[in-house]
Amino acid sequence: MFELIKKEALASTNSYALELINKEEISEPTVVVAKNQLSGRGQAQNQWFSEKDKSLTFSIVLFPKNIKAERQFILSQCVCLALYDTLSKYVEGVSIKWPNDIYINGKKCCGILIENTVMGNGLAYSICGVGLNVNNSSFSVGYVATSLALEAGKTFDLDVIFQQLLMRFEYYYQKAEVGKNTFINTEYHNHLFRLGVQSSFEDKDGQFQAKVIGVDQYGQLLLEDSENQLRTYGFKEVMWLP
């Protein structure tokens, strides 16, 4: 399904993919993969640091035909589920942490950045960036992070993990394109980090306790606080606390 563009090093696979789109050099589903990503971007200009030849850093470029702009969050769900399925073949304790991380046993293993361009009621294109710690052993200061290798106690062939990820993503993406939203949403919630568990959060009004009760079709986090009130948050409107 995917054309593959391999690069030795890029500042950001998402940025490079966007350049190719703007130059009209790609118009079909494509994956841009870099052995070394020098300044990867996370959500809201956060940075994602990768370790050369130990991480998987790539961007999937899509031209969705049947996904409405209002349901664009389903692409994030597809990426998360592909990662969950792949990692769960080798380790236990994998979960999807809203809005854009994959955790293994409570530690961050993967960051996701999805950038969509809306055209009318649909999507002109989507760039799904992934930074996955596979064989890493050192991490940026400030992150409680891990890698697949550290959790499994062995190293992995990056190409094997990469191909498995693409196969699982294609599986879910094809379902999204034919409207299997309920199936994808159910699978996503089955693996959601701390679902139904009392947790600590902070929003613009301060810290509070709440339970995650789900994520709506627009990608907003749904919380039930200690007074049984429903709270709804978009990206960057609420922060998880340790």
N, C-alpha and C positions, 0 to 999 in steps of 0.2 A: 504493500500500500504506500509506503513512504520512500521518497527519494532521500538519499543520505549524503550530507555534506560534512566531511571531516576536516577539522583544522587542528594544527599543532597547538596554537594558543590564540585566545581571543580575550578582549576586555570583558565582553559579556555576550553570551550566545543569543540572548533576547535582542540586544541592540544590533547585532550583526544580522539577525533574521529580519529585523525591521528595515535595515538598509537594503537588503535584497528585495523585499516587497516593494519598497519605494522606487527602486530601480526597475521594477517589473521583471526581475530575473527569476522569480519563482511564482507559480500560479497553481501548483498542485501540492498536496500534502507532503511536507518535507521535514526532515530532522537535521538540525545543525548541532554537531557535537564537537566539543573542544577537549583535548587532552589536558589543557591547562587554562583555567579561566582566571583572569588577572584581577577583575573587579566586578564580580557578579552582583546583581541587584536583587534585593528582596522587596517585600511589600512596603510601599510608602518610602522608598529610597533607602531602606535598610540595606546593608551589604551582606553578601554571602561569600565566605572565604572557603576556597577549595584547595586541596593538596594535590599537587601534580602527580598523575599516574596512580592515584589512590581513590579519587572521587569520580563520580559520573556527573558531568555537567553538560546539559543539552537542552535544546528548545525544539518543541514540536510546533510546526506551522500548519494551521488548518484553515480551510475555507468552508465553514459549515453551510450546508444547504438548507437544513430543516430545523435549525435551532433558533428560536426566537431570542431577541435581545433580552427580554425580561427573564428568560430562563438560562442566561449565560453561565450561572453558577454550576450548572450540570457538567460543564467542562472540568471545573475544579474537582467535582466529585469523581469523574472518570479517571483523572490523573491520580487522585488519592487512592482509589480502589485498585488501580494497576500496581501502585507501589505497595499497598497493603498485601495484595495477593503474592507478589514476588518475594517480598521480605519474609512473609509468613511461611514460605517453603523451607526456610532455614532456621528461623528463630521464633520463639513465643514472645508474647507481650507487645506486639505491634498494635498501634492505635493511630487514628486520624485526629489530630488536634486542630480544632477550628482556630483561625481560618485557613491556614496554608502550611501546616507542618505535619510531618510524620514522626511519631515517637516510638522508641523501643524501650520498654520498661521504665517509662517516665523520663527518658532523655531524648533530646532532639537528634534525629538521624538525617532528616531531609527537609529542605525548604522548597517551596513552590511559588512561582510568580507567574500569574496569568494576565496577559494584557489583551483586551478585546477592543476591536474597532467596530462600532455600530453603523449599520447602513439601513435606514428605514426601520422596519420592525425586526430585521435580522442582523446577522454579523457579517461584515465584509471579510474579516479574517481574525484569527486568534493566534497568539503566540504563548505557548505553555512552557515555561522555563522550569527546569528541575535541577537541583543540586543535591546529590545523594552521597553521603559518606559510606563508602564501601570498605576500603582497607585502611582508612585513616586511623592514626593513633594520637595525633595532636590536634588541638582545636583552638579557636579564637578565645581570648579572654572574655569572660562575661557570659559564655554559653555553657549550660549544662548539656553537653553533647556526647554522642557516642557514634559508633559505626557498626555496620553489619559484622565486620570481622571481630571487633571487640566483643560483641554480644554472642557470636557463634563460636568464638575461640579458634577461628581459622581464617585464612585469607581466601579471596574469591577471584575468579577470572572476570574482569570488568566487562568483556564482550559478551559473556554468557548472561550476566545479570542484565545488561543493556538490552539484549535481544528478548529476554523474558519479559522485561518491562514493556517493550514496544508491542509484543504480542497481546499482553493483557490490556494495554491501553486500547489497541485496535478493537478488541472484544467489546469493551464498554462503550467506546465511541460509536461503533456501529449500532449499538442498542439505543444510544442517545439520538442518533440521526433518524431512527424509525419510531421515536416517541415512547420508548420503554422507560419513562421517567420514574414511575412508581417502583419498578424493580431496582433501578440505580439508587433511588433515595432510600429504599429499605436496606440495601446492602451497605450504603454509606453509614446509616445510623447504627447498624449492627456493630460497627467498629469505631464508633465515636469516642474520643478520649473523655473519661470521667462522666459519661452519660448517667444521669440520675444520682450522682455522688455530690455531696455538699462540698463546695470549693470556695476559695477566696478570690475576689475580683476587686478591681478598682475602676471607677468611671470618673467623669468630671466632678461628681459630687462627693467622691470619697470612696473608702473601702466598704465592702459588704460581703455577706455570705449568700450563696445561692446554689441551686442545682441546675445543671444543664439538662434541659428537657428536649432539645433538638435544634435543628437548623431549618429555616423555612426555605421555600423554593427560590427566594431572592438572595440566599446566602447569609441571612441575618441570624445571629445566635439568639436562641430563646432560653431565657433563664427564669427560674421561679425562686424568688427571694424568701427570706425567713418569715415574711409576713404573707406568704402565698400569693404574692403579686407577680404577674408576668412582666418581664422586662425584655425588650427587643433591642439588639445592638448590631450596627453595621461594622465593617472593618475599621479598626483603630478607635472605636468608640468605647471599648472596654478592654481592660488588660487582666490577664491571668496573674495571680500572685502565688508565690511558693506556698 
